[in-house]
Structure formats: structure tokens, C-alpha cells
């Protein structure tokens, strides 16, 4: 399962449904940590697909265009995960700077 606009839309709909159905109680059903772990897992799978495509080209069983496409998808997913990580770290640092 790749991180794509359809997956993002599904996650948004799930969050919106949870918020609409129960307010704060429905928001508890959404596990941010689980979403991040799933995104990391998907990025790893995408990298594995790219590696398999590269091996297939080396064996003469695939086209180089497939490899380039798989590598571009893996790179995009990794950049997305890193951007989320950076935002989480930035938010944590802002919380630390808040006066008590």
C-alpha cells in the first residue's frame, strides 16, 4: 500500500468521521503514532519494490522506466515521512519553549 492521494483522502475521511460522530471521544480512536508507523512501513515497502525492480532490470527481466518510476515513488514517500518527522520535532520544540 503506497502513500498516495487516495490513502491521504481515506485518512482524512476517517478522521473527519471520528470527529463528527463523537467530538473529542471520536478523536481518541485516531492513533497518530499508528499512522506514522504505517507511513514508515509503507516507505520501506516502496524502497523494497524499487530494489526488486532494479534487480529485475539487472537480470534483463524488466524495463528501466519501471525502475525509475519505483525509485521516484520511494523517494517521494521518504520525503513525506521526513517532512512529518520534522514537523513533529518542531512542534515538540515549540512546546518545550512555552512558559509554564
N, C-alpha and C positions, 0 to 999 in steps of 0.2 A: 504494500500500500504506500503510495507516494504522497508527499505533501504537495497538494495542488489546490487550485481554487475550489474544486468540489469538496475536498476534505475540509478546507477552511470554512466554507459555507455551512457544511454539516455541523461543525463545531460551534459556529455562531448560532445556528438554529437551535441546537441543543441547549446552549447557554441561555438564549432568549426564552425558550420554552420553560426552562427551570426557573428563571427569574419571574416569568409571568404567572406561573402556576402557584408559587408559594412565597414570593418575596424573598426574604433572607433565608428561609428554610430551604427553598428550591436551589439557592445558590450553593448550599453546602454539598449538594450532590455533584457539583463540578469540581474535579480534583485537578488543580493546576499542576501539581507535581506529576501526576499521571499523564497529563497532556504533554508535558515537557519530555518525560521519559519515552513516550510513544514517538515524539518527533525525533528524538535522538536515535531510537531504534530504526525508524524509517530511513534516516540519513545513512545509517550503517548498512541497511539493506540495499539502498541505492548505490552506495560505493561498491558493494559486493557484485551487483548487477553489472556495473561498469567494468569491474575487474574480469568478470566472466566473459563479457563482450570482447575485451582486449585479448584474452586468451583464445577466444574463438577466431579472431582475426589472425592471430599468430599461427593458428593451426590451419588457416585457409578456409574456415567454415562460415565466416560472416563478412559483412561489408564494413568498411571503415566509417561510413556515415553512422551506422548503429553505435559504434564505439564513441564517436564524438557526441552524439545525442545523449548517450548514457552518462558520459563524463560531465556534460553540461548540466544534466538534471541533478547529479550527485553534488556538483559544486553549488548549485542554487539551493539545494536543501541544506547543505552545510552552512552556507552563508546565512540562511534563515535561522538556524539553530544558534549560531554565534550572535546574531543580532538580538535574539530574545535573551540569551545569556547576558549580553552587555547591558540590556535594559534592566534586567533583574538586579544586576550588580549596582547599576547606577541608582536604582530605587532604594536598595539597601543602604548605600552610602548616604543618600539624602535623609533616610530615616535616622541614621546614626548622628547626623548633624543637627537634628531637631532639638530644640531646647526642651527640657523636661519641666 
